[in-house]
């Protein structure tokens, strides 16, 4: 059983927002009643599958489970005002929807090293753990540890989840990500790269390359556009890809780093996106390093 994402109606899909310095910044901090992406009620996000999953994993059910989820969401909201918190999207994982998930899970069970960039509360790593993957070779990274700590409360698994958290800005040379140079087999990056401009995404991808080795797989999805374009949100610059521009970006990354990657990406239509801030789709991707590492 996995924390598989089901798509509820959504009012603002971006889970992270970039700053002009190419690092994520917090959304505005007005009263939650005035925030357009804050949904007071859990509603359709608590599907029967999600309820069954949490009942099984954390041992709560019925009204007790519902109260726990509301309490934990309040904790998370006090840490960050991200739309993924306001919209309850943290309840489920997107990773099992990837075409590479079965392969990634098999490799992780066999000892692969996994890094989740922009991990939030860690639902992507939790779904792998629920599906049988050991967590002692997992790493999670975000700008601060606040949401990761709330994740322990959400999943009630501080004693079971052995992933190591690394507080880091991916563009900084002075953080724990440097210790993973050439050591990561799987990189999970959902709603992460779209936080940055075209140039910022290339820089972030080059950092990912630095942590990779032959056979490394990068998997994720991000906000996209039928026509690739720059996108400004609250004065912050980001770049929305289509399939062609994403492939073009990785061609540039290959040239800059002297590495070779197999790039698979596809548009994922999400009709609610077209009604909000002109976001038309997601770009789902699986990128695998195929050079010999020399």
Secondary structure, DSSP 8 states (H G I E B T S, - for coil): ---B------S---S-EE-TTSSEE------GGG-TT--SS-GGGS-HHHHHHHHHHH---HHHHHHHHHHHHHHHHHH---HHHHTTGGGSBSGGGSTTHHHHHHHHHTT--EEEET-TT-HHHHHHHHTT--STTEEEEES-SHHHHHHHHHHT-TTT---EEEE--TT-SSSGGGGGTTT-SEEEEET-GGGS-HHHHHHHHHHHHHH--TT-EEEEEEEE-SS-EEEEETTEEEEEB-HHHHHHHHHHHHHHHT--EEEEEEEEE-GGGGGSTT--EEEEEEEEE-S---
